[in-house]
Amino acid sequence: MSSNNTKVDVSIFQRAKKGQYYCGDSYFYKETDNEFVCALADGLGSGEFAKESSQIVIDIIKNNADAKVERIIKKCNEELTGKRGVVVGILKMDFVGREYSFSSIGNIGIMTIPKNGRKRRNIPNAGYLAGYHRPFKVVTNKLEDEMNFIMFSDGVTDNDLSQAFLLNREVEQITKVFEYRNQEARNDDTTLIAIHYELKE
């Protein structure tokens, strides 16, 4: 963080699928004075090799965090030639321009929740990144004060996403309630990233 006056709070829940030591999901987030970026990647399959592939993508994103979402995804795809495929979601907030952009490919989901509490779930681009050219769309919208963003891998169910606790403005409460509701091991690697943006002049 380059400023003490942070605008974004983040809390993360992550758990490996039943019977696995390694979680195949990897994530990264970073806030600067002018922007915020968060990424979640899931290597195809499970276990150590899935973790290796997802971490490759996250490392690429770390090294290209200043680029636009479209460029980051293209760069990730280029580096995955000959490697296990990865699904990925990337969110960027532009504090100066007051807008956010995101794209998700495969089973990484992104939900936006403005202050009025109306949840909107993004429909991901189909497929996965594996070095082949793949068309994808990037969604850009106005960044509103006190917005929540929920990024999640395929271990998070539709039932989870319908729950009222996601409307909480305290992101740590979101992940604590999610953990409490999910004591049992799941059949998929599970990552839920709760993000809250608040305008601070």
Secondary structure by P-SEA (a helix, b strand, c coil): cccccccbbbbbbbbcccccccccccbbbbbcccbbbbbbbbcccccaaaaaaaaaaaaaaaaaccccaaaaaaaaaaaacccccccbbbbbbbcccccccccccccbbbbbbccccbbbbbbcccccccccbbbbbbbbbbbbcbbbbbbbccccccccccccccccccaaaaaaaaaaacccccccbbbbbbbbbbbcc
